[in-house]
Amino acid sequence: MRRGSGPQPKDMAMTRTLTSLRLALCLSLAIGATGAVAQAYDPMRPAANPLAPSAPAPDPATPEAAPNPELGDLPDGDGAEATYYQCVACHSTAIIRQQRLTDARWDYLWSWMVKEQGMYEPDDETKDEILTYLKTHFSSER
């Protein structure tokens, strides 16, 4: 290599290659970041639990019950009305609709609301009807 004669063709080719690679890397990072931002962040979306058993796929032959606007958009079904009147005495149906609890957790939550929150406890038949409704429509096990 001669001194003072400027870059050699081999050096220029290497510089162009490195510049092209840097540009490609920057573009791919920019495109990737844009794609990630385009997805809306939802803080209420349940996070995946790698330790939880995988839930079975919903049966397409069994359509979800339609929300009933007269009952705070709770899904129609046996126990919907009893659930509505029992629960809205203390909170909105939005609290119910966002839940996906295990059956055991629904039982615990019922006891907690009665003992700690002063919820009125109806007769056993109505209690069973409400808990069955909650476990059917708002369970993480189905």
N, C-alpha and C positions, 0 to 999 in steps of 0.2 A: 504494500500500500504506500502510495506516495503522500508525503506530508504536504498539507496546504492545497491539495488539489480538489477537495470537496468529497462528498459521499460517493461511494462506488455503486454501480448498478445493483450489486448483490445486497448492499446495505439499504438501498432505497426500496427494493422489493420486500425485504424483511420489515421495514418501517411501515410500508403500506399494508402488509399482512397483519401486523399487530394493531394498526389503526382500525382495520376492518373488523378484527375480532373484538376490540373494545366497543366499537359501535354496535355490533350485533349483540353483545352482552348487555349494553345499556338499553337497547330497544326491547330485548326480551324481558328485562326487569321492569321496564315501564309498562309493557303490555300486561305482564303478570299482575302488577300492582293495580292497574286499572280494572282488570277483571275481578280482583278481590274486592275492590271498593264498590263495584257495580252491584254486588249482592247486598241486600239490605240487612243490617244488623238487627237481630231480634233478641232482646234480653230475656224474653219470656220463653224462648224456644228451649225445650229440655235438652240438656247436654247428654251425649251418649255415654253410657256407663259400660266400660269394657268388661266388668265383672258380672253384669246382669245377664240372665239367660235371654237368648234372642226370643222375641215375641213371634208367635205364629202370624203368618200373613192373613190379613182380613179376608173373610170368605166373601167373594164377589156376589154370591147368591143371596147373601143376607145384607140388604141395604141398611144404611144407618137411618135411625128414626129421624123424622123431620123435626126441626125446632118448633116449639109452640110459642108464639108471641104472647099469648094470654097467660102463659106460665113462665115468663121471663126467659124465653127461648130455651127452656129445658127440652130435651128430646121427648116426644110423645112415648108413652108406654105405661104399663102397670106401675103405679106408685108415683107418677110424675106430679099429680095434683097434691098428694099428701106431702111429698118432698118439698114442693113449692111453699105451701102454707107453713110447714114446720121450720123451714130454713130462712125465709125472708123476714121472719120476725126479728132476726139479728143481723143479717147480711144479704147482699144482693146475690142473684143467681150467677153472676159473673164469677164469684168465688168458687162456686160449685163446678161450673163449666170448664174452668181451667185446670181442674184436678185430674191427676192420673195416679191414684194411690193403690196400694195392694189391698186386698180384702181385709187382711189383719189390721192394716193402718186405718181403714174406714171404721172398724170396730173400736179401735183405740180412740180415734178422733171423736166418735159418738160419746164414749165414756168421759173423755176430757171435757167436751162441751157441757155435758150434764153436771159433772162434779166441779169443774173449775170456772165455767162461764155462766152457770145458772140456767142452762137451757131446760125448757120444760120437756119432760120425758113422757111421751104418749104411752098408751097401752102396748103390750108386747106385739100384738098383731100389726099395729101401725108401724112400730119400730122396725119389725122384720120386713114389712113392705118397703119402707124407705131405704133401709140398708141394702136390700136386694136390688132396688132401683139404682142406687148409687154405685154398687159393685158391678152392675150390668153395664151401665153407661159411662162410668168414670173410673174404670179400673185400669191399672197398669198390667194386669194379668190377662187381659182379653184383647 
